[in-house]
Amino acid sequence: MRMSFTLAWRYLRGRPSRAVLTTLAIVLGVALVFGLNGVLPAAIQAFQRNLLATTGRVDVTVSNADAAFFDPSVADRVASVAGIADATPVVRRTLALPRGGPVNSVTVVGVEPSSMQRIRSFPMSEGRFITPSDSGTIAVSQGLAERAGLRVGSTFSLPGAGGTRDLTVVGIIGIPSAPGAEEVFVPLADAEQLFATTGEINEVDASLESGADRNRVEAAVRRRLGEDYTTAGIDTTSQLFASIRVSQYTFTMFGVFALVMAGFIILNTFRTVVAERRHDIGMLRAVGAPGRIILGMFLVEAVIQGTVGVSLGLLLGWGIAAGMLQVMAPVYAQLGVNVTLSGPIFTPSTWALAIVLGLATTLFGALQPALSAARIQPMEALRPHIEGAAEQHRHVVPWIGVGVVALSLVGLFSRQIGAVGAGSVGVLVGLVMMAPLAIGPVSRVVASGIQIFLPAEGELARSNTVRQPGRAAVTASAVMLSLAIIVGLLGIIASLYAGFFNYLDKSLTSADYVVLPAGLILTGSLGADQAFVNSVEDIPGVGDVATLRVARATYDGAAIQVVGIDPKTYTKVASFEFIGGGTNADVTSLSEPRTTIANGVFAGQSGVQPGD
């Protein structure tokens, strides 16, 4: 083994340019696998923790089925469920404020600051979030601060069970809020004093582990807690998250394609190296070197190049991921949805995938030339090398490629994601194996065009190409795979961004403009008449206009918000994303009396189903 290592190192040092270029193929393949799979988990986390934080929701919310308060130890029981990353106790209640103020009600959220910030992000536009050592402090939303004229250091008064309490504003959260939907955050102990619920909470917020199935985890939480508790939260199987996860899988496949390309480059390189070193190999065999020394020499070269390539690929991949997130951050900021991207997120599976694929590709690409070199006999190496002898199986390999493509097509149409991935790689490998069949016809067509201007050079190029169609096919296949990866990546990135902006248009922005009275009173009847609606419609540039009516009600003793819409006009300016049955066409059913559409939180808390 020591002899193999010494020979391998000397040969690598003797041809540094070739070693660098061959290793570069591995670097790029590993970088794609590793880097792209560090970007999308960060994007998913950003939406879960930042964008969806504007709705006041987290992955999983646990509450009592009767809206009653309960012991904080329930949070520990939720945290012990497999698939739950963190859980925190919460006191959440809506408080009506004195009339005549800038706002009429706020939702007070009492939290344990440390555990809550592990679950939900709070982008601060001014000051800081509350800390575990705080008492008598409050963090308010940017919308509330603007309406109430609050700044860091201001005093905000909340009525409580023991009378009005003055709290000091320590931070303003950079999350806009609609009138009537303001949230304020206070230490859990302060919330318990406000509501006289010392030692009790009414909600547990939890986050999921990366890759956890939300439905399974929710079912496990319900089994752990019993029928007295319900779960709700965001649905990460929605259109946006589903498209992101599909894109993550697709990016992995592109990285695999890049490594397949690298494998063929290594195969072609080592075949060339074996041909160049035939005399050296013959001399080594003549002085008694066994075939395993020759085999080990080439495999050690592959291991060295693979190790260096994987190491540099991981570094480059991290740089790609960090760079892409830096580029994406200002795009998200311009959307006005306060999406804060963290650094790249690399899971253990991403590390393992990149390292194993990088090393395996290098070794696999070098194996066939290494075995061929190990079989060379001393006298054979001294005889003149017959061009194309190394391609004695060239008539068999293309037909094997036909079989590989046929089997891979079965996987592509199986609709099983693993089989589809394997089939995609198989089709590319099969096409590369079939490529020698196309070298002759294609080279004749291309050479005939070149010969019009360069007769001698065109014929020489054609003859050199067809003399070793296998080697020419491997080189051409590397170019083919490179172009396929570039075109495919551009396509999937364009699709991902198109899906992202389409989701925002449908589910977040609702309409181009929303007109609200300055002092919206949810419990009153303040509104506008048809004349006002007509005046809005008459503004130049305004298209469709739809109206809303918002009120509060109770369901099984719990407060709910009711939104009235005109089914005929509402879908012209906004739409819903249905996660439990139904389509936007069903909105017209609201024209019938005693019909409603419920959101996921209400459905989860009340247990209602379509048709109830």
C-alpha positions as CSV (number, residue, x, y, z in Angstrom):
1,M,0.0,0.0,0.0
2,R,2.9,2.3,0.8
3,M,4.3,1.7,-2.7
4,S,0.9,2.5,-4.3
5,F,0.7,5.7,-2.4
6,T,4.2,6.8,-3.3
7,L,3.7,6.1,-7.0
8,A,0.3,7.8,-7.0
9,W,1.6,11.0,-5.3
10,R,4.6,11.2,-7.8
11,Y,2.3,10.9,-10.8
12,L,-0.1,13.5,-9.4
13,R,2.8,15.9,-8.8
14,G,4.1,15.2,-12.3
15,R,0.9,16.4,-14.0
16,P,-0.6,19.1,-11.7
17,S,-2.7,20.7,-14.3
18,R,-4.5,17.5,-15.2
19,A,-4.9,16.6,-11.5
20,V,-6.4,20.1,-10.8
21,L,-8.9,20.0,-13.8
22,T,-10.0,16.4,-12.9
23,T,-10.5,17.3,-9.3
24,L,-12.4,20.4,-10.3
25,A,-15.1,18.2,-11.8
26,I,-15.7,16.7,-8.3
27,V,-15.5,20.1,-6.7
28,L,-18.3,21.4,-8.8
29,G,-20.5,18.4,-8.4
30,V,-20.2,18.3,-4.6
31,A,-20.7,22.0,-4.4
32,L,-24.0,21.8,-6.3
33,V,-25.3,18.9,-4.1
34,F,-24.2,20.5,-0.9
35,G,-24.8,24.2,-1.6
36,L,-28.2,24.1,-3.2
37,N,-29.5,21.8,-0.4
38,G,-28.3,24.4,2.2
39,V,-30.4,27.2,0.6
40,L,-33.9,25.7,0.5
41,P,-34.0,24.6,4.2
42,A,-33.1,28.1,5.1
43,A,-35.9,29.4,2.8
44,I,-38.4,27.0,4.4
45,Q,-37.3,28.0,7.9
46,A,-37.6,31.7,7.0
47,F,-41.2,31.3,5.8
48,Q,-42.1,29.2,8.9
49,R,-40.5,31.5,11.4
50,N,-40.6,34.9,9.8
51,L,-43.2,35.3,7.1
52,L,-45.9,33.2,8.8
53,A,-45.0,34.9,12.1
54,T,-47.0,37.9,10.8
55,T,-50.2,35.8,11.2
56,G,-49.3,35.0,14.8
57,R,-49.0,31.3,14.1
58,V,-46.3,28.7,14.5
59,D,-45.9,25.1,13.3
60,V,-48.2,23.6,16.0
61,T,-50.5,25.3,18.5
62,V,-52.1,23.3,21.3
63,S,-55.1,24.6,23.2
64,N,-57.8,23.2,25.5
65,A,-60.8,22.0,23.6
66,D,-63.1,24.0,25.9
67,A,-60.8,27.2,25.7
68,A,-60.0,26.7,29.4
69,F,-56.7,27.4,31.1
70,F,-54.4,24.5,32.0
71,D,-51.2,23.6,33.7
72,P,-47.8,24.8,32.1
73,S,-46.5,21.2,32.4
74,V,-48.4,20.4,29.2
75,A,-45.7,22.3,27.3
76,D,-43.1,19.7,28.6
77,R,-45.4,16.9,27.5
78,V,-45.7,18.4,24.0
79,A,-41.9,18.9,23.8
80,S,-41.4,15.2,24.5
81,V,-43.3,14.1,21.4
82,A,-41.1,12.8,18.6
83,G,-40.8,15.4,15.9
84,I,-41.3,18.4,18.1
85,A,-38.1,20.6,18.2
86,D,-39.2,23.1,20.9
87,A,-42.4,23.9,22.8
88,T,-43.2,27.0,25.0
89,P,-46.1,27.9,27.3
90,V,-48.2,30.9,26.3
91,V,-51.0,33.0,27.7
92,R,-53.0,34.7,25.0
93,R,-56.1,36.8,25.5
94,T,-57.7,39.8,23.7
95,L,-58.2,42.9,25.8
96,A,-60.7,45.7,25.0
97,L,-59.1,49.1,25.6
98,P,-60.9,52.3,26.7
99,R,-62.9,54.0,24.0
100,G,-61.5,57.0,22.3
101,G,-58.0,55.7,22.1
102,P,-56.0,55.0,18.9
103,V,-56.9,51.3,19.0
104,N,-59.9,49.6,20.6
105,S,-58.4,46.2,21.4
106,V,-55.1,44.3,21.5
107,T,-54.2,40.6,21.8
108,V,-51.8,40.2,24.8
109,V,-49.4,37.3,24.4
110,G,-47.5,36.3,27.5
111,V,-44.4,34.3,26.7
112,E,-41.1,32.9,28.0
113,P,-38.8,35.0,25.8
114,S,-36.0,32.5,25.4
115,S,-38.1,29.5,24.3
116,M,-40.5,31.6,22.2
117,Q,-37.6,33.1,20.1
118,R,-36.5,29.6,19.2
119,I,-39.8,28.9,17.7
120,R,-40.8,32.3,16.2
121,S,-38.7,35.1,14.9
122,F,-39.3,38.7,15.9
123,P,-37.5,41.2,13.5
124,M,-37.1,44.3,15.6
125,S,-37.3,47.7,13.9
126,E,-36.5,49.5,17.1
127,G,-35.2,48.5,20.5
128,R,-35.2,44.8,21.6
129,F,-37.5,41.9,22.4
130,I,-38.5,41.2,26.0
131,T,-35.9,39.2,28.0
132,P,-36.4,36.5,30.8
133,S,-35.3,39.0,33.4
134,D,-37.8,41.7,32.4
135,S,-40.8,42.8,34.4
136,G,-43.3,45.4,33.5
137,T,-42.1,45.6,29.9
138,I,-43.8,45.1,26.6
139,A,-42.9,44.7,22.9
140,V,-45.4,46.0,20.4
141,S,-46.0,45.6,16.6
142,Q,-44.9,48.3,14.2
143,G,-48.5,48.9,13.2
144,L,-49.6,49.5,16.8
145,A,-46.6,51.8,17.4
146,E,-47.5,53.9,14.4
147,R,-51.2,54.2,15.4
148,A,-50.6,54.8,19.1
149,G,-47.5,57.0,18.6
150,L,-45.3,54.6,20.7
151,R,-41.5,54.6,20.8
152,V,-39.0,52.7,22.9
153,G,-39.3,54.1,26.4
154,S,-43.0,55.0,26.0
155,T,-45.6,53.8,28.4
156,F,-48.5,51.6,27.3
157,S,-51.4,50.9,29.7
158,L,-53.4,47.7,29.8
159,P,-56.4,47.0,31.9
160,G,-56.1,43.9,34.0
161,A,-57.8,42.0,36.8
162,G,-56.1,44.1,39.4
163,G,-56.6,47.4,37.6
164,T,-54.8,49.3,34.9
165,R,-51.1,48.5,34.6
166,D,-48.5,50.7,32.9
167,L,-45.9,48.8,30.9
168,T,-42.7,50.2,29.4
169,V,-42.2,49.7,25.7
170,V,-38.7,48.1,25.2
171,G,-39.0,47.2,21.5
172,I,-41.0,47.6,18.3
173,I,-41.4,44.5,16.2
174,G,-41.1,45.2,12.5
175,I,-44.3,43.4,11.5
176,P,-47.2,45.4,10.1
177,S,-50.6,44.6,11.5
178,A,-54.1,45.5,10.4
179,P,-56.3,47.5,12.7
180,G,-57.9,45.3,15.2
181,A,-55.3,42.6,14.9
182,E,-52.5,44.1,17.0
183,E,-50.4,41.8,19.2
184,V,-48.3,42.9,22.1
185,F,-45.8,40.6,23.9
186,V,-45.2,40.7,27.6
187,P,-43.3,38.3,30.0
188,L,-45.4,35.3,31.0
189,A,-45.4,36.4,34.7
190,D,-46.9,39.8,33.7
191,A,-49.6,38.2,31.6
192,E,-50.5,35.9,34.5
193,Q,-50.9,39.0,36.8
194,L,-53.0,40.8,34.2
195,F,-55.4,38.0,33.8
196,A,-55.2,36.6,37.4
197,T,-54.2,33.2,36.0
198,T,-51.1,32.6,38.1
199,G,-49.6,29.2,37.3
200,E,-51.9,28.6,34.3
201,I,-51.6,29.0,30.5
202,N,-54.1,28.6,27.7
203,E,-51.8,27.8,24.8
204,V,-48.6,25.9,23.9
205,D,-46.7,26.9,20.8
206,A,-44.3,24.4,19.2
207,S,-42.0,24.0,16.3
208,L,-41.3,20.9,14.2
209,E,-38.0,19.2,13.6
210,S,-36.6,19.6,10.1
211,G,-38.3,17.1,7.8
212,A,-40.9,16.0,10.4
213,D,-44.4,15.2,9.0
214,R,-46.8,17.7,10.5
215,N,-49.9,15.5,10.4
216,R,-48.1,12.6,12.1
217,V,-46.7,14.9,14.8
218,E,-50.1,16.5,15.5
219,A,-51.7,13.1,15.8
220,A,-48.9,12.0,18.2
221,V,-49.5,15.2,20.3
222,R,-53.2,14.5,20.5
223,R,-52.6,10.9,21.6
224,R,-50.2,12.1,24.2
225,L,-52.5,14.8,25.6
226,G,-55.9,13.1,25.1
227,E,-59.3,14.4,23.8
228,D,-59.3,17.5,26.0
229,Y,-56.8,19.3,23.7
230,T,-56.8,20.3,20.1
231,T,-54.0,21.2,17.7
232,A,-53.7,23.7,14.9
233,G,-51.1,25.7,13.1
234,I,-49.6,26.3,9.6
235,D,-49.8,23.6,7.0
236,T,-46.4,23.1,5.5
237,T,-47.9,20.8,2.9
238,S,-49.5,23.8,1.3
239,Q,-48.7,24.8,-2.3
240,L,-45.8,27.0,-1.5
241,F,-44.0,24.6,0.9
242,A,-44.7,21.7,-1.4
243,S,-43.1,23.5,-4.3
244,I,-40.1,24.4,-2.2
245,R,-39.6,20.8,-1.1
246,V,-40.0,19.5,-4.7
247,S,-37.4,22.1,-5.7
248,Q,-35.1,20.8,-3.0
249,Y,-35.4,17.3,-4.4
250,T,-34.9,18.6,-7.9
251,F,-31.7,20.5,-6.9
252,T,-30.4,17.3,-5.3
253,M,-30.9,15.6,-8.6
254,F,-29.1,18.3,-10.5
255,G,-26.2,17.8,-8.1
256,V,-26.2,14.1,-8.8
257,F,-26.2,14.8,-12.5
258,A,-23.2,17.0,-12.1
259,L,-21.4,14.2,-10.2
260,V,-22.4,11.7,-13.0
261,M,-20.8,14.2,-15.4
262,A,-17.7,14.3,-13.1
263,G,-17.6,10.5,-13.1
264,F,-17.4,10.3,-16.9
265,I,-14.7,13.0,-16.9
266,I,-12.7,11.0,-14.4
267,L,-13.3,7.8,-16.4
268,N,-12.1,9.5,-19.6
269,T,-9.1,11.0,-17.8
270,F,-7.9,7.8,-16.2
271,R,-8.4,5.9,-19.5
272,T,-6.1,8.4,-21.1
273,V,-3.6,8.1,-18.2
274,V,-3.5,4.3,-18.5
275,A,-2.7,4.6,-22.2
276,E,0.1,7.1,-21.5
277,R,1.6,5.0,-18.7
278,R,1.6,1.7,-20.5
279,H,5.4,1.7,-20.8
280,D,5.8,2.7,-17.1
281,I,3.3,0.0,-16.1
282,G,5.1,-2.6,-18.1
283,M,8.4,-1.7,-16.5
284,L,6.8,-1.9,-13.0
285,R,5.4,-5.3,-13.8
286,A,8.8,-6.5,-15.3
287,V,10.6,-5.7,-12.0
288,G,8.0,-7.7,-10.1
289,A,5.3,-5.3,-9.1
290,P,2.0,-7.3,-8.8
291,G,-1.2,-6.2,-10.3
292,R,-2.6,-5.1,-7.0
293,I,0.2,-2.5,-6.7
294,I,-0.9,-1.1,-10.1
295,L,-4.5,-1.2,-9.1
296,G,-3.8,0.4,-5.8
297,M,-1.8,3.2,-7.4
298,F,-4.7,4.3,-9.6
299,L,-7.3,3.9,-6.8
300,V,-5.1,5.9,-4.4
301,E,-4.9,8.7,-7.0
302,A,-8.7,8.6,-7.2
303,V,-9.0,8.7,-3.3
304,I,-6.6,11.7,-3.1
305,Q,-8.4,13.6,-5.8
306,G,-11.8,12.6,-4.4
307,T,-10.9,13.7,-0.9
308,V,-9.5,17.0,-2.1
309,G,-12.5,17.5,-4.4
310,V,-15.0,16.8,-1.7
311,S,-13.3,19.1,0.8
312,L,-13.1,22.0,-1.6
313,G,-16.6,21.2,-2.9
314,L,-18.0,21.5,0.6
315,L,-16.4,24.9,1.1
316,L,-17.5,26.1,-2.3
317,G,-21.0,24.8,-1.7
318,W,-21.2,26.7,1.6
319,G,-20.1,29.8,-0.3
320,I,-22.7,29.2,-3.0
321,A,-25.5,28.8,-0.4
322,A,-24.4,31.9,1.6
323,G,-24.1,33.9,-1.6
324,M,-27.5,32.9,-2.9
325,L,-29.1,33.8,0.5
326,Q,-27.4,37.2,0.4
327,V,-28.8,37.8,-3.1
328,M,-32.3,36.6,-2.1
329,A,-32.4,38.6,1.1
330,P,-33.0,42.0,-0.5
331,V,-35.5,40.5,-2.9
332,Y,-37.6,39.3,0.1
333,A,-37.1,42.7,1.8
334,Q,-38.6,44.5,-1.2
335,L,-41.7,42.4,-1.0
336,G,-42.5,44.1,2.3
337,V,-43.4,40.8,4.1
338,N,-40.5,40.9,6.6
339,V,-38.9,37.6,5.6
340,T,-35.6,37.4,7.4
341,L,-33.3,34.8,5.9
342,S,-30.8,33.0,8.2
343,G,-27.5,31.5,7.1
344,P,-27.3,28.2,5.2
345,I,-28.8,25.2,6.9
346,F,-27.0,21.9,6.3
347,T,-28.6,18.8,7.8
348,P,-26.6,15.6,8.5
349,S,-28.2,13.9,5.5
350,T,-26.9,16.8,3.3
351,W,-23.4,16.3,4.6
352,A,-23.6,12.5,4.1
353,L,-25.1,12.8,0.6
354,A,-22.4,15.2,-0.6
355,I,-19.4,13.3,0.9
356,V,-20.5,9.8,-0.1
357,L,-21.5,10.7,-3.6
358,G,-18.3,12.7,-4.2
359,L,-16.0,9.9,-3.1
360,A,-18.1,7.1,-4.7
361,T,-18.2,8.9,-8.0
362,T,-14.4,9.4,-8.1
363,L,-13.7,5.7,-7.2
364,F,-16.3,4.4,-9.6
365,G,-14.9,6.5,-12.4
366,A,-11.4,5.3,-11.8
367,L,-12.2,1.6,-11.2
368,Q,-12.5,0.3,-14.8
369,P,-9.3,2.0,-16.0
370,A,-7.5,0.8,-12.8
371,L,-8.6,-2.8,-13.4
372,S,-7.5,-2.6,-17.0
373,A,-4.1,-1.3,-16.0
374,A,-3.7,-4.0,-13.4
375,R,-4.2,-6.7,-16.1
376,I,-1.5,-5.3,-18.4
377,Q,1.4,-7.8,-18.7
378,P,5.1,-6.8,-19.2
379,M,5.4,-8.1,-22.8
380,E,2.1,-6.6,-23.7
381,A,3.2,-3.2,-22.6
382,L,6.4,-3.4,-24.8
383,R,4.4,-4.1,-28.0
384,P,3.0,-1.2,-30.0
385,H,-0.4,-0.1,-28.6
386,I,-3.1,-0.8,-31.1
387,E,-5.4,2.2,-31.3
388,G,-8.9,1.4,-30.1
389,A,-7.9,-1.8,-28.4
390,A,-9.2,-0.4,-25.1
391,E,-12.6,-0.2,-26.8
392,Q,-13.0,-3.9,-27.6
393,H,-16.4,-3.9,-26.1
394,R,-17.6,-0.7,-27.8
395,H,-20.2,-2.6,-29.8
396,V,-21.7,-4.1,-26.7
397,V,-21.8,-1.1,-24.4
398,P,-24.2,1.0,-26.5
399,W,-26.7,-1.8,-26.4
400,I,-26.3,-2.1,-22.7
401,G,-27.1,1.6,-22.6
402,V,-30.4,0.9,-24.6
403,G,-31.4,-1.6,-21.8
404,V,-30.5,0.9,-19.1
405,V,-32.6,3.6,-20.7
406,A,-35.5,1.2,-21.1
407,L,-35.4,0.2,-17.4
408,S,-35.0,3.8,-16.3
409,L,-38.1,4.8,-18.2
410,V,-40.1,2.4,-16.0
411,G,-38.8,4.3,-13.0
412,L,-39.6,7.7,-14.5
413,F,-43.3,6.7,-15.0
414,S,-43.6,4.9,-11.7
415,R,-44.7,8.2,-9.8
416,Q,-42.5,7.1,-6.9
417,I,-40.1,9.9,-6.0
418,G,-37.2,7.6,-5.3
419,A,-37.7,5.6,-8.5
420,V,-38.1,8.8,-10.5
421,G,-34.8,10.1,-9.2
422,A,-33.0,6.8,-10.0
423,G,-34.7,6.7,-13.4
424,S,-33.5,10.2,-14.2
425,V,-29.9,9.3,-13.5
426,G,-30.3,6.0,-15.3
427,V,-31.6,7.7,-18.5
428,L,-28.6,10.1,-18.5
429,V,-26.1,7.2,-17.9
430,G,-27.8,5.1,-20.6
431,L,-27.7,8.0,-23.1
432,V,-24.0,8.4,-22.5
433,M,-23.5,4.7,-23.1
434,M,-25.4,4.9,-26.3
435,A,-23.5,8.0,-27.4
436,P,-20.8,6.1,-29.4
437,L,-23.6,5.0,-31.9
438,A,-24.2,8.7,-32.7
439,I,-20.5,9.7,-33.0
440,G,-20.1,8.4,-36.6
441,P,-23.2,10.0,-38.1
442,V,-22.9,13.2,-36.2
443,S,-19.2,13.6,-37.0
444,R,-19.8,13.1,-40.7
445,V,-22.5,15.8,-40.7
446,V,-20.5,18.3,-38.8
447,A,-17.3,17.5,-40.7
448,S,-19.0,18.0,-44.1
449,G,-19.9,21.6,-43.0
450,I,-16.4,22.3,-41.8
451,Q,-14.8,20.9,-45.0
452,I,-16.5,23.6,-47.0
453,F,-14.1,26.1,-45.5
454,L,-11.3,23.8,-44.2
455,P,-11.2,20.6,-46.3
456,A,-8.1,18.9,-44.8
457,E,-8.8,19.9,-41.2
458,G,-12.4,18.8,-41.4
459,E,-11.5,15.3,-42.6
460,L,-8.7,15.0,-40.1
461,A,-11.0,16.0,-37.3
462,R,-13.6,13.4,-38.4
463,S,-11.1,10.6,-38.7
464,N,-9.7,11.3,-35.2
465,T,-13.2,11.4,-33.7
466,V,-14.5,8.1,-35.2
467,R,-11.2,6.3,-34.4
468,Q,-12.1,6.1,-30.7
469,P,-15.9,6.8,-30.6
470,G,-16.1,5.7,-26.9
471,R,-13.6,8.4,-25.8
472,A,-15.2,11.0,-28.0
473,A,-18.7,10.0,-26.7
474,V,-17.5,10.5,-23.1
475,T,-16.1,13.9,-23.8
476,A,-19.3,15.0,-25.7
477,S,-21.5,13.5,-22.9
478,A,-19.7,15.7,-20.4
479,V,-20.7,18.8,-22.5
480,M,-24.2,17.4,-22.8
481,L,-24.6,17.0,-19.1
482,S,-23.2,20.4,-18.4
483,L,-25.7,22.1,-20.7
484,A,-28.5,20.0,-19.3
485,I,-27.6,21.0,-15.7
486,I,-27.4,24.7,-16.6
487,V,-30.7,24.8,-18.6
488,G,-32.5,22.6,-16.0
489,L,-31.3,24.7,-13.0
490,L,-32.3,28.0,-14.7
491,G,-35.7,26.4,-15.4
492,I,-36.3,25.1,-11.9
493,I,-35.2,28.4,-10.3
494,A,-37.5,30.4,-12.6
495,S,-40.3,28.0,-11.7
496,L,-39.6,28.3,-8.0
497,Y,-39.6,32.1,-8.1
498,A,-42.7,32.2,-10.3
499,G,-44.5,29.9,-7.8
500,F,-43.3,32.0,-4.9
501,F,-44.6,35.3,-6.3
502,N,-47.8,33.6,-7.4
503,Y,-48.3,32.4,-3.9
504,L,-47.8,35.9,-2.5
505,D,-50.2,37.3,-5.0
506,K,-52.8,34.7,-4.1
507,S,-52.4,34.3,-0.4
508,L,-50.6,37.2,1.2
509,T,-51.3,40.4,-0.7
510,S,-55.0,39.5,-1.4
511,A,-55.5,42.7,-3.4
512,D,-53.4,45.6,-4.7
513,Y,-55.0,48.0,-2.1
514,V,-57.0,47.6,1.1
515,V,-59.1,50.6,2.3
516,L,-59.9,50.7,6.0
517,P,-61.4,53.3,8.3
518,A,-58.8,54.8,10.5
519,G,-60.5,53.6,13.7
520,L,-61.9,50.2,12.8
521,I,-64.1,49.0,15.6
522,L,-64.6,45.3,15.2
523,T,-67.4,45.2,17.8
524,G,-69.3,48.1,16.3
525,S,-71.0,48.9,13.0
526,L,-68.6,51.5,11.6
527,G,-68.4,51.1,7.8
528,A,-69.0,52.8,4.5
529,D,-72.0,53.1,2.2
530,Q,-72.3,52.3,-1.5
531,A,-71.5,55.9,-2.5
532,F,-68.1,55.5,-1.0
533,V,-67.6,52.2,-2.9
534,N,-68.6,53.9,-6.1
535,S,-66.2,56.8,-5.5
536,V,-63.3,54.2,-5.2
537,E,-64.4,52.5,-8.4
538,D,-64.4,55.8,-10.2
539,I,-60.7,56.5,-9.5
540,P,-58.7,56.2,-12.7
541,G,-56.6,52.9,-12.8
542,V,-58.8,51.1,-10.3
543,G,-60.2,47.8,-11.6
544,D,-62.3,45.4,-9.6
545,V,-63.5,46.4,-6.1
546,A,-64.8,44.0,-3.4
547,T,-66.1,44.9,0.0
548,L,-65.8,43.2,3.4
549,R,-67.6,43.3,6.7
550,V,-65.7,42.3,9.8
551,A,-67.3,41.4,13.2
552,R,-66.7,39.3,16.3
553,A,-68.8,36.4,17.4
554,T,-68.6,33.4,19.7
555,Y,-68.5,29.7,18.9
556,D,-68.8,27.2,21.8
557,G,-67.9,30.0,24.1
558,A,-64.7,31.0,22.2
559,A,-64.3,34.3,20.5
560,I,-64.0,34.1,16.7
561,Q,-63.7,36.7,13.9
562,V,-66.4,36.6,11.1
563,V,-65.7,38.1,7.7
564,G,-68.6,38.8,5.4
565,I,-67.9,39.0,1.6
566,D,-69.8,39.3,-1.6
567,P,-69.1,36.0,-3.3
568,K,-69.7,37.5,-6.8
569,T,-67.0,40.2,-6.5
570,Y,-64.6,39.0,-3.8
571,T,-62.9,36.3,-6.0
572,K,-62.0,39.0,-8.6
573,V,-59.5,40.6,-6.2
574,A,-58.5,37.8,-3.8
575,S,-58.5,34.1,-3.5
576,F,-58.1,31.3,-0.9
577,E,-55.7,28.4,-0.7
578,F,-57.8,25.4,0.4
579,I,-56.1,22.7,2.4
580,G,-59.0,20.5,3.5
581,G,-61.2,20.3,0.5
582,G,-62.8,22.8,-1.8
583,T,-61.7,25.2,-4.5
584,N,-62.2,28.9,-5.2
585,A,-65.2,28.0,-7.2
586,D,-66.9,27.0,-4.0
587,V,-66.8,30.6,-2.8
588,T,-70.0,31.1,-4.8
589,S,-71.8,28.8,-2.4
590,L,-71.7,31.6,0.1
591,S,-74.6,33.1,-1.8
592,E,-76.7,30.4,-0.1
593,P,-77.9,31.2,3.5
594,R,-76.2,29.6,6.5
595,T,-73.0,28.7,4.7
596,T,-69.4,29.5,5.7
597,I,-65.8,28.9,4.8
598,A,-63.6,28.2,7.8
599,N,-59.8,28.7,8.1
600,G,-57.5,25.9,9.2
601,V,-57.0,27.4,12.7
602,F,-60.7,27.5,13.5
603,A,-61.3,24.1,11.9
604,G,-58.5,22.6,14.0
605,Q,-59.7,24.2,17.3
606,S,-63.4,23.4,16.8
607,G,-63.1,20.1,15.0
608,V,-65.4,21.1,12.1
609,Q,-65.3,19.4,8.7
610,P,-66.7,20.3,5.3
611,G,-70.4,19.5,5.3
612,D,-70.9,20.0,9.1
